[in-house]
Amino acid sequence: MARPQFIQEQRQARKIALVYAAIGSLWTLLTSDLPAWLFDLVDSEKISWVSISSGLLVIFTTSWLLYLLIKEKLENSRRAQQELRLRDLAIEASVNAIIITDHTQPAQPIVYVNPAFERITGYLANEVLGKNCRFLQGVDVDQPELDAIRTALRENREGRATLRNYRKTGELFWNDLHIAPVRNDDGEVTHYIGIQNDITESRRYQEELEHQANYDTLTGLPNRNLLHDRLKQAVAYARRYQKAMAVAFIDLDNFKLVNDSLGHSAGDRLLTTVADRLKACVRNSDTAARLSGDEFVLILFDQTDDTVIHNTMQRILNEVSLPCRLEDRDFYVSCSIGYSIFPEDGETDEVLLKNADAAMYHAKEAGRNNFQAYTPDMEVKATERLELGGDLRLALENNEFYLCYQPRVSLADGRIIGVEALIRWQHPKLGLVSPADFIPIAEESGLISPIGEWALRTACAQGKAWLDTGLPPITMSVNLSARQFIKKDLIQTIEKILAETGWPPELLELELTESLIMHNAELFIITLNNLKTLGIKLAVDDFGTGFSSLAYLKRFPIDRLKIDRSFVHDVAADHDSSAIARAVIHLGHSMGLKVLAEGVETPEELEFLRAHDCDELQGYFFSEPLIAESLVKLLVAEKRLTF
């Protein structure tokens, strides 16, 4: 081609457009003709070479750029698809239920649920699409936590709540729900995504821990923690509305006998039975709680009538004292109750409980199986009792105890036929302490066993000393405590004492209270028979005050019944006392037993007992308890009754 013609053609090619279509996009490359001055500097051959080289360079560069752009576009698209796929898989594989709702519609219908939703709720996706999520609450739509979700939806923000939901089967499950808005490019909320976390098991575990922290695992009653919380609430309520309320402190009598004789399993069953009986004695608005061991507390709301409180306390005494079947045996237990009233006896929960406890100890001192109302002087007695308990631990090793002996007299001829050994405590500061004050403390603390063993050894040694001086043989009666009686080595201990002191077993009589042997009659019959094999006499003390069953009584290998002094007092004038005394005398004689009346103090009581053929008497009418030296003088003089 001629040079001028070539140049002319290049100049006429003012613009060349190259168009490429790649992945849906239109790419345009614009080029212009070579500068005129370039053609003036080169010849036709050079121009031809330059034109060819330039064209190839342009084509190559353009193609390479397009390749890079297309490649990046494809990689971005593939990456985006992978991310979307990953998100879809994550949602599908989530262990939490995921729900997407359409926020643009008033009903906010469900448009998507994942497989976890189907697994947790039991509903299939096609059963819930188009529904509002509220169907999961069933009829339980008054949950306060729902307000947080409704507010979040109304304000187009995130929200969270723990809700009670119901599966397709109707089973309750706890749902920890999180919701969050989904916005479009304009910032408008178009959808809501909800994540449900099934926390039923963790909730159940939490509730179990809370229950264990607040309820006694054995009886199911509120424990000490919940008791104090409810007591505070009860006091606050009573103070605010100017109401009266009562707090009752209940302690089982001789409960340790059950654990020691039948084992802790039987003791647990007894506690469970007592707990059920206590719950049956109070209203639903009241609280029956187990404080510890065999101690229970009642909170009685809106109690203003003393008669109502007394009736409730008496009903509890009656219910608790009913026989309890343990290991195919009837077991009897009683309780002592003390109570205080708000606001007369205290205006705080601590004071009310402390005063009720003090009243309970007063009930113990009054003979047990009774209830006592708090009085201000009881607080002083409680402090004295605490101090006395500390001193009691040192009394035995400091030789502060001694024995007195009260004669037992035959009504037939007035002779002294025996004595009862009675323990006394000469306190170094308080002087003579009554057994009624320190024996209950000794029993509660466990000190009664070593004290009782000391009393038995001392009495047998004293009796042997009298025999050695030539005095006539008489029966030595010694009280056996409940704790001593249930000791496994009781028989061996008594044999050892008899051997060490030389006291004849046929002159030893052990006294056991009626309530003691009836606690576990079947088991105690074995122990009583073992004692009889030693040649020892057995007597039932305080007869008529316990829970004797004639079916058991006739099987006991006993020698003597002792009528409790409460029935002897004023027996000639009191119709009920005289009827009980006559019945005991007749019962004893019909069973071939001797009958002894305790606490005889007046000629009238003596004449009544003689008229109804009572065998023996013991009391101040004949003699008070005497120290050993004074009793010897009485025995030497061979004093006779002059009636």
Secondary structure, DSSP 8 states (H G I E B T S, - for coil): --HHHHHHHHHH---EEEEEEETTEEEEEEE----HHHHHHS-HHHHHHHHHHHHHHHHHHHHHHHHHHHHHHHHHHHHHHHHHHHHHHHHHH-SSEEEEEETTSTT--EEEE-HHHHHHH---HHHHTTS-GGGGGTT----TTHHHHHHHHHTTS-EEEEEEEE-TTS-EEEEEEEEEEEE-TTS-EEEEEEEEEE-HHHHHHHHHHHHHHHB-TTT-SB-HHHHHHHHHHHHHHHHHTT--EEEEEEEETTTHHHHHHH-HHHHHHHHHHHHHHHHHHS-TTSEEEEEETTEEEEEETT---HHHHHHHHHHHHHHHTS-EEETTEEE---EEEEEEEETTT-SSHHHHHHHHHHHHHHHHHTTSSSEEE--THHHHHHHHHHHHHHHHHHHTTTT-EEEEEEEEEETTT--EEEEEEEEEEEETTTEEE-HHHHHHHHHHHTTHHHHHHHHHHHHHHHHHHHHHTT----EEEEE--HHHHT-TTHHHHHHHHHHHH---GGGEEEEEEHHHHHHTHHHHHHHHHHHHHTT-EEEEEEETSS---HHHHTTS---EEEE-HHHHTTTTT-HHHHHHHHHHHHHHHHTT-EEEEE---SHHHHHHHHHTT--EEESTTT---B-HHHHHHHHHHT-----
